[in-house]
């Protein structure tokens, strides 16, 4: 049954959330009610990886950081605090907070463990959509990795919060409610991994964190949001055109035990090239240069030595807006343009690309298509 994201008249469920959801003048815009919860509602699995959205602080005035918290709470707290989620979907919870830490394991190992769980949920015929609650630090990068390796057409939505769950005017309750609405909407399927915060729906490829604490802390700088979770309806306006999920070449099961080593270097005037030489000598297979047009002479010579030893070099733009253009100088240097990806996302894509090839021309194809 498609809910089209439509909302019911909500009962009060604590913390002022009802006021947030129904603050609009209902006389001016009547919100049509949903039918009572029942077996025909979509089944959405709510996966917890912890983060601010799963944190209660000692004071509601702790809004940027939570020094009083001893840990995150289990996902059942969300369904207890937001019983009206049951008007949107049949929500079940899946506590995977242990996967977000995994001791000292590399981030890509943690991502792969999460991806295996999400792939299992995506392949379950009883599951219609998945919401993944994640800490806002690193959310965009984790979502992008999933966007590249998961084989699914089902709605898969990442959500977080800029403030702890317990904070005054916290954004967590509404973000979570909207994320479930999006995951329950069949129109969200086939669009790759989505990110929902601040009533906006973004594609995982383009979304990035733009503020460390403000509510509008995520955005897609170049291309904008692809949809909205408005009070009355979920609506999509754009379709992601780059390859993702069911169209991706990076099959999760086929990835090697460890991904190739790729590092990020910042280019700036008068910078020494020794760091690049050291990284190449340490076995680095790929290098992302943030701001290749600003490479110092010493750095440029080090890049040339690295490339001669088989290191693939990709350039990103330090402006965080606009593509890296294929200039004559860039082509002459043999550096692959990183399109409009952030350095962190370019690093992830390069790691995956290097599992397939080390040919710079083929690497450039991956950056053109993903």
HUGIJO-V217561 format. One record per pair of residues at least 12 apart in sequence whose C-alpha atoms are under 6 Angstrom apart, sorted by the first residue. I is the first residue (numbers start at 1). GAP is how many residues later the second one is. D is the distance in whole Angstrom. If there is no record, write none. Layout:
BEGIN
i=<I,I>
gap=<GAP,GAP>
d=<D,D>
END
This chain:
BEGIN
i=<1,1,2,3,4,5,5,5,6,6,7,7,8,8,9,31,37,37,41,41,42,42,42,43,43,43,43,44,44,44,44,45,45,45,45,46,46,46,47,47,47,47,47,48,48,48,48,48,49,49,49,49,49,50,50,50,51,51,52,52,52,53,53,53,53,53,54,54,55,55,55,56,56,57,57,60,60,60,61,63,63,122,129,129,129,129,129,130,131,131,131,132,133,133,133,134,135,136,140,143,144,144,147,147,147,147,148,148,149,149,149,150,151,151,152,152,153,153,154,155,155,155,156,157,157,157,158,159,159,162,175,179,192,192,199,199,200,200,201,201,201,201,202,202,206,207,207,222,226,242,242,243,260,261,261,262,262,262,262,263,264,264,264,265,266,266,267,267,267,267,268,268,269,270,271,272,272,273,273,273,277,280,285,286,286,286,287,288,288,288,289,290,290,290,290,291,291,291,292,313,314,314,314,314,315,315,316,316,322,323,323,324,324,336>
gap=<39,40,183,182,181,176,228,229,226,227,26,225,25,26,24,201,49,50,48,49,47,86,142,46,47,84,85,47,84,85,86,46,47,48,85,47,48,85,46,47,48,84,85,27,47,48,49,85,47,48,51,84,85,22,47,84,83,84,83,109,112,107,108,111,112,119,18,19,17,109,110,109,110,12,109,106,107,108,106,100,104,30,25,26,27,54,55,26,25,26,27,26,25,26,27,26,25,24,68,61,60,61,45,46,97,98,96,97,101,102,103,95,94,95,93,94,36,37,35,28,33,34,37,36,37,38,37,36,37,51,22,17,52,53,29,30,28,29,24,25,26,27,23,24,14,12,13,99,12,127,128,127,91,23,24,22,23,24,25,24,23,24,25,24,23,24,23,24,27,28,26,27,27,26,25,26,27,25,26,29,25,26,26,25,26,27,26,25,26,27,26,25,26,27,28,25,26,27,23,22,21,22,23,24,22,23,22,27,18,16,17,13,15,28>
d=<6,6,6,6,5,5,5,5,5,5,6,6,4,5,6,5,6,5,5,6,5,6,6,6,5,5,5,5,6,5,5,6,5,6,5,5,6,5,6,5,6,6,5,6,5,5,6,5,5,4,6,6,5,6,5,6,5,4,6,6,5,6,5,6,5,5,5,6,5,5,6,6,5,5,6,6,4,5,6,5,5,6,6,5,6,5,6,5,6,5,6,5,6,5,6,5,6,5,6,6,5,5,6,5,5,5,5,6,5,5,5,5,5,5,6,5,5,4,5,5,5,4,5,6,5,6,5,6,5,6,5,6,6,6,6,5,5,6,6,6,5,5,5,5,5,5,4,6,5,6,5,5,6,5,6,6,6,4,5,5,6,5,6,5,6,5,6,5,5,5,5,6,5,5,6,6,6,5,4,5,6,6,5,5,5,6,5,6,5,6,5,6,5,6,6,6,5,5,6,5,6,5,6,6,5,5,5,6,6,5,4,6,5,6>
END
